[in-house]
Amino acid sequence: MTKEFEQFRSTLAAAKNVILTTHINPDADGIGCELALSSYLRTIGKQVSILNHNDTPDNLRFLDPQHQVLQFDPSKHSNLFKSVDLICVLDTNHPDRLADVKPFVLQSKAKKVCIDHHLEPGAFADFYILDEASTATGEILFKLITFLDPKALTNEIAEYLYAAIMTDTGSFRYPKTDPEIHHIIARLIEAGADPAAIYQSIYDQNSPQRLRLLGMILAGLKTEHSGRVVYLTVTRKMFTETGTSETDTDAFVPYALSVEGSIVGLMFTELENSDIKISFRSKGDIHINKLAQEFGGNGHQHAAGARVHNANLEDLVPSVLEKTKKYIP
């Protein structure tokens, strides 16, 4: 990616004001990359704003004690897009995933750069820094920042990037985990990232309400296709009874894939406005992103997602299960 990194260097040299954004319901890869890039950009004198459609999840707030990441409010932030020189879209390559931020990004006259590791990018940026083989966008950011300045890896940047990579590799157990990423992780730990503290902050701070929600979901676990497909269902009623929300379901879908004999894991989540979120996971050679595409989504070979509008569980679940058949060997 040397050519793309050099192009980013020259683009950055001409920019003074920068906006960073990521996908709806941001995860640690998106937010970690925003904070890491922001930290670097501020050290070289850039003015940086981080604007996301959704608020930061509670378990990631420890990464941002200074509240740099803001939830986008058109009445407060729309003018920023008129004066900005550069917009960096991180950890997503489709403008639809920016939700309310999308029209302001597309209408802005600023240079637009997309930095991501997902498949099949949409055409909206001036140039792209993409690597589908990377375990996380955080891996790409590590390479980009250390390319721009080999001495740029501060303690806080290391913490941000460790959180990004650790979560997107499933704590280093997903198929793309390789020797190179472990070398990068070693660099991040040497720079000050604390693996135990970061893991605990992200995964070991569950509220009683979230654990009750998980219990309800697992109690309703179902299998199909001779146990090779396992699916979970999350209803609005569950959220109401436990006092939880969609963000509390983060990292629940892997439970479906942890069942002995399962090769496809699905989770259906009822959202507001009659939308249903589908989370897809798979093992082996199953390209689960292809199944997600059939329902308007996308993602990685083994992890993908989709949102279906104006849907109901009674119709959608059987439809997805039926289409899953052709992806099972």
PAZA-478253 format. One record per atom (N, C-alpha, C): residue in one letter; x, z, y. Coordinates in steps of 0.05 Angstrom, whole numbers, padded with zeros to 5 digits, always signed. Layout:
aXZY...
! end
This chain:
m+00016+00000-00024m+00000+00000+00000m+00017+00000+00025t+00042-00008+00023t+00060-00007+00046t+00050-00024+00069k+00039-00048+00062k+00029-00065+00083k+00006-00052+00098e-00012-00040+00084e-00035-00026+00096e-00026-00002+00113f-00006+00012+00102f+00004+00036+00117f+00017+00027+00143e+00032+00005+00143e+00044-00005+00167e+00023-00014+00187q+00002-00026+00177q-00020-00035+00194q-00033-00011+00207f-00037+00010+00192f-00048+00035+00203f-00030+00047+00224r-00004+00046+00219r+00015+00057+00239r+00013+00042+00266s+00011+00016+00265s+00009+00000+00290s-00018+00004+00303t-00039+00006+00287t-00066+00012+00299t-00066+00039+00312l-00054+00058+00299l-00053+00086+00309l-00038+00087+00336a-00017+00072+00338a-00001+00072+00362a-00017+00064+00387a-00037+00047+00383a-00052+00038+00406a-00077+00055+00411a-00081+00076+00395a-00105+00092+00398a-00099+00119+00410k-00117+00129+00427k-00114+00156+00439k-00136+00174+00428n-00161+00164+00427n-00183+00179+00418n-00193+00169+00390v-00196+00188+00371v-00202+00180+00344v-00226+00196+00334i-00244+00183+00320i-00266+00196+00306i-00262+00194+00276l-00265+00216+00262l-00264+00216+00233l-00292+00223+00222t-00299+00209+00200t-00325+00215+00188t-00324+00210+00158t-00343+00221+00143t-00344+00217+00114t-00373+00215+00106h-00378+00214+00080h-00404+00209+00068h-00423+00232+00071i-00449+00227+00067i-00469+00248+00067i-00462+00268+00045n-00472+00293+00050n-00466+00315+00031n-00436+00315+00025p-00419+00320+00045p-00390+00318+00041p-00379+00338+00021d-00360+00328+00005d-00347+00345-00015d-00319+00352-00005a-00304+00366-00022a-00277+00375-00014a-00258+00351-00009d-00262+00329-00023d-00245+00306-00019d-00250+00295+00009g-00275+00291+00017g-00282+00281+00043g-00273+00299+00065i-00280+00325+00064i-00274+00344+00085i-00244+00350+00085g-00232+00352+00061g-00203+00358+00060g-00187+00335+00073c-00196+00310+00069c-00182+00288+00081c-00186+00287+00111e-00210+00293+00120e-00215+00293+00149e-00197+00314+00162l-00195+00337+00151l-00179+00359+00163l-00150+00353+00162a-00141+00341+00139a-00113+00335+00137a-00104+00313+00157l-00120+00292+00159l-00114+00271+00177l-00116+00280+00206s-00136+00296+00212s-00139+00308+00239s-00115+00324+00246s-00106+00341+00228s-00083+00358+00233s-00058+00341+00240y-00054+00320+00225y-00031+00303+00231y-00034+00289+00257l-00058+00278+00262l-00063+00262+00287l-00059+00280+00312r-00068+00305+00310r-00065+00323+00333r-00035+00329+00339t-00019+00330+00318t+00010+00335+00323t+00024+00312+00337i+00012+00288+00336i+00024+00265+00350i+00009+00258+00375g-00007+00277+00384g-00020+00275+00411g-00046+00261+00413k-00060+00257+00390k-00085+00243+00390k-00108+00263+00395q-00129+00254+00408q-00153+00269+00411q-00172+00262+00388v-00180+00282+00372v-00195+00277+00348v-00221+00292+00347s-00242+00277+00339s-00269+00289+00334s-00276+00283+00305i-00286+00304+00291i-00295+00300+00263i-00326+00304+00263l-00340+00283+00256l-00369+00282+00258l-00381+00273+00231n-00397+00290+00219n-00409+00284+00193n-00440+00286+00195h-00453+00271+00179h-00482+00272+00178h-00492+00300+00170n-00480+00311+00149n-00488+00337+00140n-00469+00359+00149d-00479+00383+00149d-00462+00406+00155d-00442+00411+00131t-00421+00426+00136t-00402+00432+00115t-00414+00452+00096p-00411+00446+00069p-00422+00466+00050p-00408+00493+00053d-00423+00514+00046d-00413+00541+00049d-00386+00546+00035n-00383+00534+00011n-00358+00540-00004n-00334+00525+00006l-00338+00508+00026l-00315+00494+00038l-00309+00503+00067r-00324+00522+00077r-00320+00531+00104r-00293+00545+00108f-00281+00556+00086f-00255+00569+00089f-00233+00549+00097l-00238+00523+00092l-00218+00503+00100l-00218+00498+00130d-00240+00506+00143d-00243+00499+00172d-00251+00524+00188p-00233+00544+00190p-00240+00568+00205p-00244+00563+00235q-00233+00542+00245q-00235+00535+00273q-00259+00517+00279h-00275+00511+00259h-00299+00495+00262h-00294+00468+00275q-00274+00454+00265q-00268+00427+00275q-00289+00407+00266v-00299+00411+00242v-00319+00392+00230v-00346+00398+00242l-00358+00378+00255l-00384+00382+00268l-00406+00366+00254q-00430+00377+00253q-00453+00361+00243q-00462+00343+00266f-00464+00318+00260f-00470+00298+00280f-00497+00303+00293d-00497+00303+00320d-00522+00305+00336d-00521+00283+00356p-00539+00263+00353p-00538+00240+00372p-00539+00248+00401s-00554+00269+00408s-00557+00277+00436s-00531+00288+00447k-00514+00298+00430k-00488+00310+00438k-00464+00292+00434h-00465+00275+00413h-00441+00262+00405h-00441+00231+00407s-00464+00219+00413s-00466+00190+00413s-00447+00177+00433n-00443+00190+00456n-00425+00179+00477n-00396+00178+00468l-00388+00194+00448l-00361+00194+00438l-00354+00167+00426f-00374+00154+00414f-00369+00128+00401f-00365+00106+00422k-00372+00110+00447k-00369+00090+00467k-00341+00090+00479s-00327+00113+00478s-00301+00115+00490s-00278+00117+00469v-00285+00118+00444v-00265+00122+00423v-00249+00096+00418d-00224+00099+00410d-00207+00075+00404d-00206+00068+00375l-00210+00089+00358l-00206+00085+00329l-00226+00103+00314i-00239+00091+00294i-00256+00106+00276i-00246+00104+00248c-00241+00126+00235c-00232+00127+00207c-00255+00137+00189v-00263+00121+00171v-00284+00128+00151v-00269+00135+00125l-00273+00160+00116l-00258+00170+00094l-00276+00176+00070d-00266+00170+00046d-00278+00176+00021d-00305+00163+00016t-00310+00142+00030t-00333+00125+00024t-00327+00097+00035n-00337+00076+00022n-00331+00049+00032n-00357+00033+00038h-00379+00048+00040h-00405+00035+00047h-00417+00049+00071p-00424+00035+00092p-00435+00048+00116p-00461+00062+00111d-00476+00054+00091d-00502+00068+00085d-00497+00097+00078r-00474+00103+00067r-00467+00130+00059r-00462+00148+00083l-00461+00137+00107l-00457+00152+00132l-00483+00162+00144a-00505+00152+00133a-00532+00161+00142a-00535+00158+00173d-00541+00179+00187d-00547+00177+00216d-00523+00169+00232v-00499+00172+00221v-00475+00164+00236v-00471+00134+00234k-00483+00121+00214k-00478+00093+00209k-00482+00075+00234p-00505+00075+00248p-00508+00056+00270p-00488+00060+00292f-00479+00084+00297f-00460+00089+00318f-00432+00079+00311v-00425+00080+00285v-00400+00069+00275v-00401+00039+00278l-00422+00026+00268l-00424-00003+00268l-00425-00015+00296q-00438-00001+00315q-00441-00011+00342q-00417-00006+00359s-00400+00012+00351s-00377+00019+00367s-00357-00005+00368k-00344-00008+00391k-00324-00029+00395k-00297-00020+00385a-00295+00005+00376a-00269+00016+00367a-00260+00002+00342k-00234+00002+00336k-00223-00007+00311k-00234+00011+00289k-00240+00000+00266k-00251+00015+00244k-00233+00012+00219v-00225+00035+00208v-00208+00035+00185v-00223+00051+00163c-00223+00040+00139c-00236+00053+00116c-00213+00061+00097i-00213+00087+00090i-00193+00097+00071i-00208+00110+00048d-00205+00098+00024d-00223+00106+00002d-00211+00099-00025h-00223+00110-00046h-00215+00104-00074h-00238+00096-00092h-00260+00088-00080h-00283+00080-00096h-00284+00050-00100l-00301+00041-00118l-00303+00013-00125l-00320-00003-00106e-00315-00029-00104e-00333-00048-00091e-00340-00041-00062p-00321-00043-00044p-00326-00035-00016p-00345-00055-00002g-00360-00044+00017g-00377-00060+00035g-00360-00071+00058a-00370-00092+00070a-00355-00105+00092a-00365-00094+00119f-00349-00075+00131f-00357-00064+00157f-00332-00056+00173a-00309-00053+00161a-00285-00043+00175a-00267-00066+00183d-00249-00060+00202d-00230-00081+00210d-00208-00084+00189f-00201-00062+00176f-00183-00064+00153f-00187-00039+00135y-00177-00042+00111y-00183-00022+00090y-00156-00013+00078i-00156+00013+00072i-00134+00025+00055i-00148+00035+00030l-00148+00019+00010l-00164+00025-00015l-00145+00025-00039d-00150+00044-00057d-00136+00045-00082d-00154+00057-00103e-00167+00040-00119e-00186+00049-00139e-00173+00065-00161a-00146+00062-00164a-00132+00076-00185a-00125+00105-00177s-00128+00112-00152s-00122+00139-00142s-00143+00159-00153t-00134+00183-00158t-00151+00204-00168t-00171+00213-00147a-00163+00211-00121a-00179+00221-00099a-00170+00207-00074t-00187+00207-00053t-00178+00197-00027t-00155+00215-00017g-00155+00241-00025g-00134+00258-00018g-00107+00249-00027e-00106+00236-00050e-00080+00225-00060e-00071+00202-00041i-00089+00185-00032i-00082+00164-00014i-00072+00176+00013l-00086+00197+00023l-00078+00210+00048l-00051+00222+00046f-00045+00234+00023f-00018+00246+00019f+00003+00224+00023k-00001+00201+00010k+00018+00179+00011k+00020+00168+00039l-00003+00166+00053l-00004+00155+00080l+00011+00173+00099i+00004+00198+00099i+00016+00217+00118i+00046+00220+00114t+00054+00222+00089t+00083+00225+00084t+00098+00199+00089f+00084+00176+00088f+00096+00150+00095f+00100+00150+00126l+00080+00159+00140l+00082+00158+00170l+00103+00178+00180d+00106+00201+00166d+00126+00221+00174d+00132+00238+00149p+00155+00234+00137p+00163+00249+00113p+00163+00279+00117k+00164+00288+00142k+00165+00317+00148k+00138+00328+00158a+00117+00312+00155a+00091+00319+00166a+00076+00339+00149l+00085+00345+00124l+00069+00361+00106l+00071+00390+00112t+00053+00399+00129t+00051+00428+00137t+00036+00444+00116n+00036+00470+00119n+00021+00488+00101n-00008+00481+00101e-00020+00477+00125e-00049+00472+00126e-00056+00444+00115i-00039+00424+00120i-00045+00397+00109i-00043+00399+00078a-00024+00413+00068a-00021+00417+00039a-00046+00430+00027e-00057+00450+00041e-00081+00463+00031e-00105+00444+00030y-00108+00429+00052y-00130+00410+00053y-00129+00389+00030l-00105+00378+00026l-00102+00357+00006l-00103+00368-00022y-00093+00392-00026y-00096+00405-00053y-00125+00408-00060a-00141+00418-00041a-00170+00421-00046a-00183+00394-00052a-00175+00374-00038a-00187+00347-00042a-00181+00337-00070i-00156+00339-00078i-00147+00327-00103i-00157+00345-00127m-00155+00371-00124m-00163+00389-00146m-00192+00385-00153t-00209+00382-00133t-00238+00379-00139t-00244+00352-00150d-00232+00331-00139d-00239+00304-00148d-00227+00297-00175t-00208+00313-00185t-00197+00309-00212t-00211+00327-00232g-00231+00342-00223g-00244+00362-00241g-00224+00382-00250s-00208+00393-00230s-00186+00412-00236s-00167+00400-00256f-00160+00374-00251f-00139+00360-00266f-00146+00354-00295r-00172+00349-00301r-00180+00343-00328r-00193+00316-00331y-00197+00301-00309y-00210+00275-00311y-00189+00254-00319p-00199+00231-00330p-00180+00211-00342p-00158+00200-00323k-00163+00199-00297k-00142+00188-00280k-00119+00207-00275t-00121+00231-00283t-00100+00251-00279t-00075+00241-00295d-00053+00238-00280d-00029+00226-00292d-00004+00241-00281p+00020+00235-00291p+00044+00249-00282p+00048+00247-00251e+00041+00224-00240e+00045+00221-00211e+00029+00242-00195i+00004+00246-00203i-00012+00265-00187i-00002+00293-00190h+00010+00300-00213h+00021+00326-00217h+00047+00329-00199h+00062+00308-00196h+00085+00309-00178h+00075+00314-00149i+00053+00300-00141i+00042+00304-00115i+00033+00333-00111i+00019+00344-00131i+00010+00371-00130i+00033+00391-00127a+00055+00385-00141a+00079+00402-00139a+00089+00402-00110r+00088+00379-00097r+00097+00377-00069r+00079+00394-00052l+00052+00393-00057l+00033+00408-00041l+00037+00438-00044i+00042+00446-00069i+00047+00475-00074i+00073+00484-00060e+00093+00467-00062e+00119+00473-00048e+00115+00476-00018a+00096+00460-00007a+00090+00461+00022a+00072+00484+00030g+00062+00499+00010g+00047+00523+00017g+00019+00525+00006a+00009+00505-00008a-00018+00506-00019a-00019+00528-00041d-00040+00544-00041d-00043+00566-00060d-00065+00558-00080p-00057+00549-00104p-00077+00540-00124p-00098+00560-00131a-00090+00585-00136a-00109+00605-00144a-00129+00611-00122a-00119+00614-00097a-00137+00621-00074a-00156+00598-00068i-00147+00573-00070i-00164+00551-00064i-00186+00548-00085y-00178+00550-00110y-00198+00548-00132y-00219+00570-00129q-00210+00594-00124q-00229+00617-00122q-00248+00613-00099s-00238+00603-00076s-00255+00599-00053s-00276+00578-00058i-00270+00557-00073i-00288+00535-00078i-00308+00541-00101y-00297+00552-00122y-00313+00554-00147y-00322+00583-00155d-00309+00603-00144d-00315+00630-00153d-00328+00647-00132q-00344+00635-00115q-00358+00649-00094q-00388+00643-00096n-00399+00644-00120n-00427+00637-00124n-00445+00659-00114s-00467+00651-00102s-00488+00670-00095s-00505+00676-00119p-00519+00699-00120p-00537+00704-00142p-00559+00682-00144q-00567+00672-00121q-00588+00651-00120q-00579+00626-00134r-00553+00618-00129r-00543+00594-00141r-00541+00597-00171l-00533+00620-00181l-00530+00624-00209l-00558+00624-00223r-00578+00635-00208r-00605+00634-00219r-00615+00605-00221l-00608+00589-00201l-00615+00561-00202l-00602+00547-00226l-00576+00553-00230l-00562+00541-00253l-00576+00549-00279g-00584+00574-00281g-00597+00583-00305g-00623+00568-00311m-00638+00563-00290m-00663+00548-00293m-00657+00519-00302i-00637+00507-00290i-00631+00480-00296i-00622+00477-00325l-00604+00495-00334l-00594+00494-00361l-00615+00500-00382a-00634+00517-00374a-00656+00523-00392a-00673+00498-00398g-00673+00479-00379g-00688+00455-00383g-00672+00431-00393l-00648+00436-00402l-00630+00415-00412l-00644+00400-00435k-00641+00373-00434k-00653+00356-00455k-00633+00335-00464t-00637+00326-00489t-00619+00306-00500t-00636+00281-00508e-00622+00258-00508e-00635+00233-00516e-00614+00217-00531h-00624+00196-00544h-00606+00177-00559h-00587+00191-00578s-00600+00207-00596s-00585+00221-00617s-00564+00241-00605g-00570+00252-00582g-00553+00272-00571g-00530+00261-00555r-00528+00235-00553r-00506+00223-00538r-00511+00223-00508v-00536+00226-00500v-00543+00228-00472v-00556+00255-00467v-00545+00270-00448v-00556+00296-00440v-00564+00295-00411y-00588+00305-00405y-00595+00304-00377y-00607+00331-00367l-00604+00335-00341l-00613+00359-00328l-00633+00351-00306t-00652+00368-00300t-00672+00362-00279t-00673+00385-00260v-00673+00379-00234v-00674+00399-00213v-00698+00392-00195t-00717+00410-00194t-00742+00405-00179t-00743+00420-00153r-00760+00411-00135r-00764+00425-00110r-00774+00454-00115k-00789+00457-00136k-00800+00484-00142k-00777+00503-00149m-00756+00493-00163m-00733+00509-00169m-00719+00519-00144f-00715+00500-00125f-00703+00507-00100f-00719+00529-00085t-00745+00526-00085t-00762+00545-00071t-00761+00572-00084e-00762+00573-00110e-00763+00599-00124e-00736+00614-00123t-00714+00599-00120t-00688+00612-00119t-00677+00614-00091g-00690+00602-00071g-00680+00603-00044g-00654+00587-00041t-00652+00564-00055t-00628+00548-00055t-00634+00520-00043s-00614+00503-00043s-00618+00476-00033s-00600+00457-00049e-00601+00431-00042e-00587+00411-00056e-00557+00417-00058t-00545+00427-00036t-00517+00433-00036t-00508+00453-00058d-00527+00469-00066d-00521+00489-00087d-00518+00477-00115t-00525+00451-00118t-00523+00438-00144t-00496+00425-00148d-00479+00427-00129d-00452+00414-00131d-00438+00425-00156a-00427+00407-00172a-00412+00413-00196a-00429+00422-00219f-00455+00417-00218f-00473+00424-00241f-00474+00402-00262v-00472+00377-00253v-00476+00355-00272v-00455+00355-00295p-00430+00364-00291p-00412+00365-00314p-00421+00382-00338y-00440+00401-00333y-00450+00416-00355y-00464+00398-00376a-00477+00376-00366a-00490+00358-00384a-00470+00344-00402l-00447+00338-00391l-00426+00323-00406l-00410+00342-00424s-00413+00368-00420s-00398+00388-00436s-00411+00393-00463v-00436+00383-00467v-00450+00388-00492v-00436+00372-00515e-00432+00384-00537e-00419+00371-00560e-00434+00346-00567g-00419+00324-00569g-00430+00298-00577g-00440+00281-00554s-00441+00292-00530s-00451+00276-00508s-00430+00258-00497i-00438+00234-00489i-00419+00215-00477i-00429+00206-00450v-00455+00212-00444v-00467+00206-00418v-00481+00231-00408g-00476+00240-00384g-00490+00262-00372g-00504+00254-00347l-00529+00262-00344l-00545+00255-00321l-00557+00280-00308m-00561+00279-00282m-00576+00300-00269m-00594+00288-00248f-00620+00295-00249f-00640+00285-00231f-00648+00307-00212t-00645+00303-00186t-00651+00324-00166t-00672+00314-00147e-00694+00329-00146e-00716+00323-00127e-00707+00331-00099l-00709+00313-00080l-00702+00318-00052l-00727+00317-00035e-00724+00322-00010e-00746+00320+00009e-00754+00290+00013n-00777+00286+00023n-00787+00259+00029n-00789+00241+00005s-00795+00253-00019s-00799+00238-00043s-00775+00222-00052d-00751+00231-00045d-00726+00219-00055d-00716+00234-00080i-00703+00220-00098i-00691+00232-00121i-00662+00224-00123k-00645+00243-00125k-00616+00238-00128k-00610+00238-00158i-00595+00217-00166i-00586+00216-00194i-00555+00218-00195s-00545+00237-00210s-00517+00239-00214s-00510+00229-00242f-00490+00212-00245f-00482+00200-00270f-00454+00208-00278r-00450+00215-00303r-00423+00221-00313r-00420+00208-00341s-00396+00201-00348s-00392+00189-00374s-00364+00195-00385k-00360+00189-00410k-00334+00191-00424k-00326+00164-00435g-00300+00163-00442g-00290+00139-00456g-00291+00114-00439d-00300+00092-00452d-00300+00066-00439d-00327+00059-00426i-00344+00079-00422i-00370+00074-00410i-00368+00072-00380h-00375+00049-00369h-00374+00045-00339h-00401+00054-00328i-00403+00080-00323i-00428+00091-00314i-00436+00082-00286n-00416+00072-00271n-00422+00062-00244n-00440+00037-00246k-00438+00023-00268k-00455-00001-00271k-00485+00008-00274l-00489+00030-00288l-00516+00040-00291l-00526+00050-00264a-00509+00063-00249a-00516+00073-00222a-00524+00049-00204q-00510+00027-00206q-00516+00003-00190q-00544-00007-00195e-00554-00004-00219e-00582-00013-00225e-00603+00003-00210f-00594+00026-00199f-00613+00042-00183f-00604+00045-00154g-00588+00025-00145g-00579+00025-00117g-00556+00042-00110g-00542+00052-00130g-00519+00070-00125g-00493+00056-00133n-00472+00073-00135n-00445+00063-00143n-00427+00087-00147g-00402+00082-00151g-00383+00103-00155g-00359+00095-00172h-00349+00113-00188h-00327+00108-00206h-00336+00100-00234q-00317+00093-00251q-00324+00086-00278q-00338+00110-00292h-00328+00134-00288h-00338+00157-00302h-00355+00176-00285a-00358+00170-00260a-00373+00188-00242a-00386+00171-00220a-00412+00172-00218a-00426+00156-00198a-00452+00170-00189g-00465+00158-00170g-00490+00170-00159g-00508+00150-00147a-00533+00157-00144a-00553+00139-00132a-00575+00157-00120r-00588+00146-00099r-00612+00159-00088r-00635+00138-00089v-00657+00147-00101v-00680+00129-00104v-00702+00139-00085h-00711+00122-00068h-00731+00130-00048h-00760+00127-00060n-00777+00144-00050n-00806+00143-00057n-00809+00142-00088a-00796+00161-00101a-00797+00161-00130a-00808+00188-00140n-00815+00189-00166n-00823+00214-00178n-00809+00216-00205l-00804+00240-00214l-00789+00245-00238l-00803+00234-00263e-00829+00235-00263e-00844+00226-00287e-00839+00197-00293d-00835+00180-00272d-00830+00152-00276d-00800+00145-00278l-00785+00159-00261l-00757+00152-00258l-00740+00160-00283v-00744+00184-00293v-00728+00193-00315v-00730+00175-00339p-00754+00168-00348p-00756+00149-00371p-00743+00122-00366s-00745+00113-00341s-00733+00087-00334s-00703+00088-00336v-00691+00109-00326v-00662+00112-00327v-00653+00115-00356l-00667+00131-00372l-00660+00135-00400l-00662+00109-00416e-00682+00093-00410e-00684+00068-00423e-00661+00049-00417k-00654+00047-00392k-00632+00030-00384k-00605+00040-00393t-00603+00066-00399t-00578+00078-00409t-00571+00067-00436k-00591+00058-00452k-00586+00050-00479k-00563+00029-00482k-00564+00009-00464k-00545-00013-00467k-00517-00005-00460y-00512+00019-00448y-00485+00027-00441y-00473+00045-00463i-00489+00052-00483i-00479+00069-00504i-00469+00052-00528p-00444+00056-00536p-00433+00039-00558p-00446+00046-00585
! end
